[in-house]
Amino acid sequence: MKGEGRLDLKAFQKDQGTRRLSLASPADLASFLQLAPGSVTPFGLLNDAGHRVEFFLDRRFLEGAGRIGIHPNGNTATVYLAARDLLRLLEKKGTTVHVAAMALVDNEAQQAL
């Protein structure tokens, strides 16, 4: 998600036709992406030789300068690049990429509940 917004997971699941989303277990992170919890990054998809993980990007990252900051398989540094370059890299490596309009949680409505 771009900015301070929070993804509406129920709307995302419905709009994208996915199963219920949850955080990956440490074992799955290690098996699929060779990453540890706390260090998850789109660059980890380059380690997914079986292409089992799909990538979804909020279309707002393509607006304006279209830059995105991501960790280089660890959370001690940040790499900035054009979002379109990231998508091209992932697609070239065989990752299924989706650019989607992602609904945000209405924080005011949530607070009223």
C-alpha positions as CSV (number, residue, x, y, z in Angstrom):
1,M,0.0,0.0,0.0
2,K,1.2,3.5,-0.8
3,G,1.2,6.0,2.0
4,E,-0.5,5.6,5.4
5,G,-3.5,3.7,4.2
6,R,-4.5,0.3,5.4
7,L,-5.7,-2.3,2.9
8,D,-9.3,-3.5,3.1
9,L,-8.5,-7.2,3.1
10,K,-12.1,-8.3,2.6
11,A,-12.5,-6.0,-0.4
12,F,-9.1,-7.2,-1.8
13,Q,-10.1,-10.8,-1.5
14,K,-13.4,-10.2,-3.2
15,D,-12.0,-8.0,-6.0
16,Q,-9.0,-10.2,-6.7
17,G,-10.7,-13.6,-6.2
18,T,-8.2,-14.8,-3.7
19,R,-8.6,-17.1,-0.7
20,R,-8.5,-15.6,2.8
21,L,-5.2,-13.8,3.3
22,S,-3.0,-14.3,6.3
23,L,0.7,-13.8,7.1
24,A,3.0,-16.5,5.9
25,S,4.5,-18.8,8.5
26,P,8.3,-18.5,9.1
27,A,8.7,-22.0,7.5
28,D,6.8,-20.9,4.4
29,L,8.8,-17.6,4.1
30,A,12.0,-19.6,4.3
31,S,10.8,-22.3,1.9
32,F,9.2,-20.1,-0.8
33,L,11.3,-16.9,-0.6
34,Q,14.3,-17.7,1.5
35,L,13.4,-14.8,3.8
36,A,12.9,-14.4,7.6
37,P,9.9,-12.8,9.3
38,G,10.5,-9.0,9.4
39,S,12.5,-9.0,6.2
40,V,9.8,-9.7,3.6
41,T,10.3,-7.7,0.4
42,P,9.3,-7.9,-3.2
43,F,13.0,-8.8,-4.0
44,G,12.4,-12.0,-2.2
45,L,10.2,-13.1,-5.1
46,L,13.5,-13.4,-7.1
47,N,14.2,-16.5,-4.8
48,D,10.9,-18.1,-5.7
49,A,12.2,-20.6,-8.3
50,G,8.8,-22.4,-8.4
51,H,6.9,-19.2,-9.0
52,R,4.4,-20.1,-6.3
53,V,3.9,-16.5,-5.0
54,E,2.1,-13.8,-7.0
55,F,2.8,-10.1,-6.6
56,F,0.1,-7.5,-6.2
57,L,1.0,-3.8,-6.5
58,D,-1.3,-0.9,-5.6
59,R,-1.7,1.1,-8.9
60,R,-1.0,4.3,-7.0
61,F,2.7,3.4,-7.1
62,L,2.6,4.0,-10.8
63,E,1.3,7.6,-10.5
64,G,3.6,10.6,-10.6
65,A,7.3,9.7,-10.4
66,G,6.3,6.1,-9.8
67,R,9.1,5.4,-7.3
68,I,9.0,2.7,-4.7
69,G,11.3,2.0,-1.8
70,I,11.9,-1.6,-0.9
71,H,14.3,-3.6,1.3
72,P,17.0,-5.6,-0.4
73,N,16.1,-9.0,1.3
74,G,16.9,-7.5,4.7
75,N,15.4,-4.6,6.6
76,T,18.6,-2.6,7.3
77,A,18.6,-0.7,4.0
78,T,16.2,0.6,1.4
79,V,16.5,0.6,-2.4
80,Y,14.5,3.1,-4.4
81,L,13.6,2.4,-8.0
82,A,10.8,3.0,-10.5
83,A,7.8,0.8,-9.7
84,R,7.6,-0.1,-13.4
85,D,11.2,-1.3,-13.3
86,L,10.4,-3.5,-10.3
87,L,7.4,-5.0,-12.2
88,R,9.6,-5.7,-15.3
89,L,12.2,-7.4,-13.2
90,L,9.8,-9.6,-11.4
91,E,8.0,-10.5,-14.7
92,K,11.3,-11.3,-16.4
93,K,12.1,-13.7,-13.5
94,G,8.7,-15.4,-14.0
95,T,6.6,-13.9,-11.2
96,T,3.0,-13.3,-11.9
97,V,2.4,-9.6,-11.4
98,H,-1.0,-7.8,-10.8
99,V,-1.5,-4.1,-10.7
100,A,-4.7,-3.3,-8.9
101,A,-6.8,-0.5,-7.5
102,M,-6.7,-1.4,-3.8
103,A,-9.5,-0.3,-1.5
104,L,-8.5,1.3,1.8
105,V,-10.1,0.8,5.2
106,D,-12.2,3.8,6.1
107,N,-10.5,4.7,9.4
108,E,-13.3,7.1,10.5
109,A,-16.0,4.4,10.0
110,Q,-13.8,1.9,11.9
111,Q,-13.4,4.2,14.8
112,A,-17.2,4.8,14.9
113,L,-17.8,1.1,15.4
